[in-house]
Amino acid sequence: MPEGPSLVILREQTAAFAGRTIARVEGNTSIDKNRLVGQRIVALRTWGKHFLVEMPTFSLRIHFLLFGSYRINERKDAVPRLSLQFDGGDEINVYTCSVKFIEEPLDQVYDWQADVMSDAWSPALALQRLRAAPGTLVCDALLDQNVFAGVGNIIKNEVLYRIRVHPLSAVGALPAPKLRELVREARQYSFDFLEWKKAFVLKQHWLAHRQSICQRCDLPLTKATFGQTKRKAYFCAHCQSLYGDEGRPCATPKRQRAASLRPPT
């Protein structure tokens, strides 16, 4: 599933289409494609995992789900869900995604303070929403788009590894400094993700996601499906503490090998 940073890249790649008029529309979507013909694109925006094409009186929301993808000025060997075409041969093609119209102004629909990639991001609001759900597992909390819009499974696994927190810890069991660290790193890792994705080196920086050995402990990582979201977790049971009801680790980890949560640049 494309995560928030990948949508920011799409937004940047399509920025030149703002101000242009849609000349033709194709695709196997069930929405009224004719409604889009002749519409001028006012802006291309993102919120979390949503790509938003804003037009004068309505907007188009594209959600890439688990396996969605896109192509700019080229096509895959498959019928697109939606193809927005412009005079001169330019086009935006999206595949295996959900497409719907939004009738209200986007500022009435979206809380930009919840988007980890947004300039309007509010860590205070994220903390407030986390504290309101103390029984939520941290592996679910990080994937809650009302709290961390744009965070997906890669970011979840890497953030929990960075801050040494077991995915089955409850939000309410985390000490206040650790909860603040969770919020801070959710945003920080998202921007690291963006930088590495643009440089085509993202996977080289994964420390937990789809990895087999903990770089701190030199022990096997655990892979399991956890939480209400039922997404795969990759974690080290040795150095990622499982926080209990008293707000401290349930068991004291043994002496840990080396240090830095962040990979060398």
C-alpha positions, 0 to 999 in steps of 0.5 A: 500500500502506498504510504503518505510519503509516496503520495507526496511524490505523486503530488509533486510529479503531477503539480504541473497539471494544476490549471490544465483542463481534462480533455478525455477520460477512460477507465473501468471505474464505475463513477460518471467519467463524463462529469470530469471532461472539460473540468479544470484542475484547481490543485492536486493535494494529498491527505494521508493515503488519499490523492485529491484532484481538486476542481472548481465545484467538486474533487476526485479522491483516489485511494490506492488501497493495498495494491494500487499504482499510477503512471504519469504519461505512460501506461501499464499493460492493463486497463487503468481504473481511471485515465485523465487525459489532456491535450498534447498527449499528457495523462495521469493513469491510476490502477487497482484503486478506489475512485470517488467524488467529494462534493464538499470543499476539501477543507471541510472534509479533511483534518490537515492537522492529522496528516504526518506529511502536512505543514499543518501537522499537530503533534499535540492533537496526535497526543490528545487522540492517543491519550483518549484511547489508552487500551489501543495497541501501539501497532493499531494506533500507528495505523489509525489514519485519524491520528497518523494519516499517511502512516502505513505498515512500513512506517509502523514497523520502523518507528516501533523498532527505532523507539524500542517498543513492542507492537503489543504494548498498549498506548496507555502503558507507555510513559509520557516521554515514550509516547511523545517519542512515538509521535515525534518519530512517526513524523520524522520517519515519514520524512526520512522515508520520503528522502530515501524513496526519492533517492531509490534507496528506501529498502536499504534503510529498513531495519525491521520491516521484512528483515530477519536479524536485529541489527542491535542484538544480532538475534532473529526478528519475530514476524507476526500478525497483530492487532485489529488491523491484522497487519504484519509486524516485524520486531525484536522481542529482545530489545523492543520492550513490552510495556505493562500496566505500570508504565514500564517494561514487563521484563528488563531486556538483557544487555543490548549491543550497539545503539543507533536506531538510525542507519548510517547515511 
